[in-house]
Amino acid sequence: MEEQKKIDFDPGKGWARFSKRIEEDQQQQVILRMKRMNQLKYAAVLFIPVALVALFFFSNPGQSQNTAAKCFSSIKAGTGEMKKIILPDGSQVWLNAASELRYSCSFQGKAERVVSLIKGEAYFEVKHNEQQAFVVTVNKMKVKVYGTSFNINSYQENVKTTLLTGSIGATAGKESLLLKPGQQATFYPLKNNFAVKTVNAVEDALWRTGTINFDNTSLKEIAEVIERQYGYKFHFQSASQQDLRFTTKLKLSDGLPTLLNNLSKVSGLTFKLRNKTVFLNN
């Protein structure tokens, strides 16, 4: 038989190792407890404000509605810009250059869906809702619809409203009228009255596709369009130049030099660009 090996065991060293293991386990448990306490502390810090806000709105149910009622969005299109806006009810608005639109963040609970064209031009495609009319306010005038497409141009003092589809009503003071597709109403604020004529409504709203349609338009008005779209001012040599009228279509994507070249062909005028200004020569 083989002789069994003798194993030396030191009780003192064994107890020391055992005590050290116990001490390390206790330290680890203390660290874990401290981490849990910190996590609870941070959770409490985050929970308290949220709870207070929730308690405030729960105890003041009308407050959230009042906040929404006072919320308004204001969208601006700068020089050469065109913006498409989706309103809270799903209606769509195309905002032309140098224009501004203001509307409520929510139409819920309101008798009408009111938007304001502060300045410029906008094309509207209104979502149908017989229970809640859509109203555009612009320069002392109101246009009321329930679901239709139309264009409003307020660049000039006299506001032009052109109807493409559906029907709309326009009011200003005691004056009111109804428009049919293909009709354009011009509102004169100084006289506080309307004038209605038949137009090519589709051509009138072509600007949202990047094409400007000029129909017997004065060179002064064309110059204002170029200034809004390209940021160039016109320098006229005489008032008679401003009164010249043209019928033509211009694509904005072609750029200003090409646009002026095309305009020169139909007008016989010469245009020169210098320092963000367009100079005219006969």
Beta strands, then each sheet from edge to edge (+ up, - down):
strand 1: 72-77
strand 2: 83-86
strand 3: 92-95
strand 4: 99-104
strand 5: 112-125
strand 6: 133-138
strand 7: 141-145
strand 8: 149-154
strand 9: 159-165
strand 10: 168-172
strand 11: 175-179
strand 12: 183-188
strand 13: 193-198
strand 14: 211-218
strand 15: 233-235
strand 16: 245-251
strand 17: 270-274
strand 18: 277-281
sheet 1: 1+ 4- 5+ 3- 2+
sheet 2: 1+ 4- 5+ 6+ 7- 10+ 11-
sheet 3: 1+ 4- 5+ 8- 9+ 12- 13+
sheet 4: 14+ 16-
sheet 5: 15+ 18+ 17-
end
